[in-house]
Amino acid sequence: MPPRKNKTEAAAPELSFEESIGELDQLIVKLESGQLPLNEAMSAYQRGATLLQNCQRTLTQAEGEMQILEGNLLQSFNPEIND
């Protein structure tokens, strides 16, 4: 059975890395203002955690696709070589 998604995840379209970072920045400003009611702050925090995981996953994928470390030489990743 696939994992259940919360309302925020289910309603959110897949965002680009840059869009995720922008939304995270906006959420941080709102949370740091201290003006959100508790339930909205909790929702914003959960959304931020989801966005952060998305960004981390995107960066990990990009790192694997772009570069591999061979000895002391950093080279571009070529998936055909590793097959």
Number of C-alpha atoms within 10 A of each C-alpha: 3 4 5 8 9 11 10 14 14 10 9 9 8 12 13 12 17 10 13 19 17 12 16 21 13 13 17 13 11 15 17 10 9 10 10 13 9 10 9 13 17 13 13 20 16 15 20 21 13 17 22 16 13 18 20 13 13 14 13 12 11 11 13 15 13 13 13 14 11 8 7 6 8 10 12 13 15 13 10 6 6 6 5
